[in-house]
């Protein structure tokens, strides 16, 4: 199984152990620092920690952490240039499989500027992006994102994450890949199962987004087992368990 969006820096070795033992082979570790930073060098240090330290910690438990780095909307009180420079380097060296997570949250001017710049870098370097949608004002912020994307990036590189039953209709007809996050206070496994049942398995990736916030690092295996229990077709289950993620991230 592949958990397509976690925050490995906020989880301990015991979680990595449980994830691996529950059948998760690969997880995509995204960048997000839960506190405002005012200096690019400090954020750079956070990103390098994910790349060089958390990947090794997870590997000790058998879990293969692939890495997505970028400037999360929470961390946009920055100039950004030092991070953009490093993004080019990490992409060139194939250190990262995506720019992420990026997106909009409060719709501040800084957020827009940094979001658009990262989309441009992704398009220029043919790199995937993992796009966050917020808990608050999700529909409104998603509308903004949907307006910006076509001016900056081709849909094949984009996953729009944290899609839930309230907003799925807005994006189901688009060419973007869609992320389903099963996490306490966000969406439970039953809602994820009903979305897959109603809209099919082809467009979706599954993840736990386990972070510092209330989280369940095993929400991907629990959702997969629920699908199995309810008798869904194994071919479809394999798509959401790993097939779609391998295809989208090309690993
Ligand atoms: Zn996240």
Boltz pocket constraint, residues with backbone or C-beta under 6 A from the ligand:
constraints:
  - pocket:
      binder: B
      contacts: [[A, 5], [A, 6], [A, 7], [A, 30], [A, 32], [A, 101], [A, 209], [A, 211]]
      max_distance: 6.0
